[in-house]
Amino acid sequence: MERNDTMLTAIPKHWLSWDFTVLQGSEPVAAIDVSWWRENGELTVAGSRYRVRREGLMSGAFILESAGSVLARAEKTGVFVRSFAIEHAGRHYQLRARSAFGRKFAFGDGSQVTGSISPVGLFAHRARADLPAHLPLAVQIFILWLAIILWKRDADSTAAT
């Protein structure tokens, strides 16, 4: 099997934590800190901090920002659909669940799949992301954060029943 040095692996910081250390190969390159309040968070990528938050007070798109500038924007494509329309640097992408109940996601530009995000193992709380290398690492981590948010929503709704 070919080794992919651009592959990202997200490992929870603590048992059942939604905060992750992200490795590229064997090197730590980012940290994902998910806020317990309103699906906000902070990403630390190669030593730089980025804020991830809702654009609006009660709903709206998720944005990735640094120093007050929006770097990427992601909007859910439907109420019952686990997918996002993502805009970065004037280009449009989509992150969507591969199936209605599965945890794997496909990433692409139009109808072409160019990447994926999936859990590692059946019950593992780890994830692997293989996203296009032309995207800045901060944007790749933002896309991974979006998948984590959807997994967290699923886990929260399962725990509530």
N, C-alpha and C positions, 0 to 999 in steps of 0.2 A: 504494500500500500504506500502511496506517495505521501511524504510528510508535507503538511501545509503549515508554513510558519505564520500565515496570516490568521489562522484559526484562533478564535477567542474562547477561553473556558472560564465560566463564572462559577466561583466556589463560595458558598455561604461563609460569612465571617464567624458565625456561631451556629450551633445546632438549631435547625428550623428558622434561622434568621432570613429576612428578606434583604439584608445588606450583603453585598458580595465583593470579593476581591476578583479582579479579572486578570487572567494570564494570557499572554500571547506567546505560544510555545511554552517555555518554563519560566518566563519573566513576568513579574507583576507589572501591568501597565495602567491599571485603573482601579478605582473603587466606586461602587454604587451604593449610595445611602438612600434608602427609601423612607420617606417621612410617613409616620402613622396618620398624619393629618392631610386629607384631601389629595392624595396621590401626587404629592410634590416630592422633591428630592434634590440631592446634590451628587454630581459626578466629579470625581477627581481623575483627570486624565493626564498622564505624563507630568504630574506636578501642578497642573492648572485646574482651577475650580470652575465648574459650570453649574448653572441652576436649571432644574427641570421643574416645570409647573404648569398648571392650567392657565390658559389665556384669560378666561372669564372667571367670575366669582363662583357661579354655580355649575357651569359646564364650559364647553368650548374646547378648543384644540389644546394639545400639549405643546409646549415650546421648550427649546433648548436655547439658553442664552448665556452669554459671557460678556461681562463689562457693559451690561445694558443693551447689547446687540443680539437680535434673534438670529441664530445660526441655522435652525431647522424648526419645522412646524409639522405636527402630526394630528390629523383629525380622524376620529372614528367614522367609518363609512356607513354604519347603520347601527340601530339599537341592538338587534339580535345577532349581529355579525361580528366576529372577532377579527377585525381587520382595520388597518389605518392607511389613509392616504398621507404620504409624507412628501414634504417639499424642502429641498435644500439647494441653495445656489441656483435657483431658477429651474431645477430639474424635478420631476415628479416620479415618485416610487410608490410601491404598495407593499405592506407587510400584512399577510393574511394567514389564517389558520389553514392547514392542509386538509383538515376534515372538521366536521361539526363538533366532535367530542375529543379529538386528539389534542396533544400539547405541542405538536410540531408546527412551525411556521415557515412559510416560503416568503422570500423577499425578491422583488423584481421591479423592472422598469417596463411598464406596459404589460404585455402578455408573456414576456420572457423572464423566467426564473433565473436569478443571478446569485442567490444566496439562500441560506437557511438558518434557522435557530431551532434547537431541539433540546429536550431534557436529556441528561446522561443517566441511563439506567431506568428501570421501571418505577422505583420509588425514590430515586435520588433527587436531592434538592439542588442539583448542579445543572448547568446548561452549557451548551456548545453553540457558538455562532460562527458561521462561515459567510462573511459578507464581502462585497466587492472592495478590493484594495484601493480603488480610486476615491472611495469615501474617506474623509478625514476620520481619524480614530475616535474623536469626540462624537461624531455623528454615528459611527458604528456602535459606540457604547450607548448612545441615546436610543437607537433602534433595539438593542438588547434590553434596555430598561423598559421599553414599551411592552415587549413580550413578558417580562417579569411582572409588570403591572397587571396584565391580563391573567397570568397564572395566579397572582395573589388574589385577584377578584374571585376566581374560581374556587380557590382554597377557602376564602372567607365565606363564600356562599354555601359551600359544603359543610363547613364547621357550624354555620348558623342553623342548619337543619337537623 
